[in-house]
């Protein structure tokens, strides 16, 4: 019997009605795993490749033929918007099935939630935070709701694996298993995975199952790529344009001419094309879209410009998503990471990336947003450089972001490489969170019982009991916990304030936000007060503050013309992997040409190659910058570079990383280049005691709830989970 014949009748009807010519390869493979084994399942394939259907077709068939006595399927998503999007798709698929689907998040209907508690059945769509809330606050309801749970489908697995929310999710699923005694199969969906085996191990955590990961040959895909470049001159010299006979046509101040040319270029390139325009920060998104709207106004073109990021209100974001789904609307949407994930926005004409992608994984996600439904993916990169005419720094004229972009493209398209996901072995802030959550759910527990419940969770298997004992004693001292008369542990006076806050369920850092309102319409949020009369940008529109209610954290605004700026205190952090840094080096070493570069970009690449080859940084570990300043180029990733930085400080040698994504160290040293090289080789030749490094007292991997963790443990987490001496030594010695 072929796979189609094994599907439930309502699914067969759905396939006929929607004129599917055949099942895709991943859908057939998923059906075979679900129907013919008891394994977990990992589906990794490109965006719009039918992964969601691949998971649900066999799962729905199974629960249709063998009805569950409770909720049968939990679908877990990182975003409420994804849940809403998938809800609409599932409703269509389930029309004739008698299988209900229920959304469960902060904006979902309370009536529908109550109905599910009374009569648990079908599919539950939920976020990790809402699932944690259920298990913590409604243990009794969970026993009946999930007593016959068959499947847990986790969407955007790569997103969870890179985030502390992934640790939270795995802990909650294991706690649910312990509570109900049910061990459902897990199905993970992802568009961008490097090492599939790591994702399989992650998905299997706490289940005791094997994980099948069918490998699908998606074939070679055509891609249209182009990179263009614009220049600002930092000395604001006058730029003069002359006609054919030498008469002056125009004189410009050179300070921002590149920016103006860039915005005009973006306007022309996105005209009448449905586009997502990605930037790497919310500020830049707001600024670019405000300029495009101004240019459109000048040209009397329609206002098709929208903004989509986490600080724009959910209603405005949903309106934008709906507009983009329309085939007739040629909407241009400026976005950050919020549109990297798989929200259905229909077919796009192109994706534009302003500046360098943050990583190969980010590039893969953004590339996956275009070329849907049979189109050839079209991706345009633009760069604006601010150049100093006479730079005294020999490395100053090198645009590392530009070189990184080429390296990212080459790694992904030619070598199919993606960054591996770094482990979170010592997530002490999550250990605190799960401890408090367990106590809130269970009430008083003995120290041994609490340790058994929490440390048995798979995510904490690398944390020894002595660390947990240290944490518990510290939490008692700061009144997060208290000892009871019977010798047990309960939530303390200070801890009650934390666990009873509506913010307790979230494990990611988020600043205090102020709500921005235009009369009664919510525009979004900002993380600082803009005083009355101040102009700022949000959702691509300029606003003027007319009133501020600091107690309610609301800023009232009115719309004003022109372009304004906005800034957020925190934006995206990223680190470079050694393989990417090595690829940047080889890009500079070779004579390879890249067909996707414009003529101006090709010239710029040749110029950078000339500078790097003459500077010596491609061959030598140490390069003099001035009399006592040296550049150290070990050509390793961020973690390894940070390790070398502290190892040099241990030798009393001043060292710093010049900027967030730098590929080299800047070192102040009284001796010669050769002497500095010898010191570095001496460091590499010995076993480095990372616990003896001169780390700052409050060094830590950033995380919510770190304030409740002993500094000793935060320091250990940084050393064990971030520093990488072995990687530094191996990669450096291999290159020499």
Protein Blocks (a to p, Z undefined) as FASTA:
>chain_A
ZZklmpcfklmmmmmmnopabdcfklmmmmmmmmmmcbdcdddddehklmmmmmmmmmmm
mmmmmccfbdfbdcddfbfklmmmmmmmmmmmmmmnopacddddfkbcfklmmmmmmmgg
hjadddfklmmmmmmmmmmlmmmmmmmcfbdcdehkllmmmpmklmmmmmmmmmmmmmno
pacddddddfbdcblmlmmmmmmgonlpacddddddebjaddddddddddddfklpacdd
ddfkopafbdcdfklmmmmmmmmmmmmmmgopacddddfbfklmmmmmmmmmmmmmmnop
acfbdcddfkbcfklmmmmmmmmmpmklccdddddfklmpmcdebjafbdcdehjdfbfk
lmmmmmmmgopehiacdddddddddddfbacblklmpcfklmmmmmmmmmmmmnopacdd
dddfblmklmmmmmmmmmmmnopadfklmmmmmmmpmklmmpcfklmmmmmmmmmmnoma
ccdfkopacddfklmmmmmpmklmpccdcdddddddehjacfbdcfbdcdehiacdeehi
acddfbdcfknopacddddedjdddddfbdcdddddfklmmmmmmmmmmmcdcfkbcfkl
mmmmmmmmmmmmmnopmmpmbdcfblmlccddehpafklmmmmmmmmmmnopacddfbfk
lcbdcdddfbdfklmmmmmmmmmmpccdfklpccdfkbccddehklmpcfklmmmmmmmm
mgcfklmmmmmmmmZZ
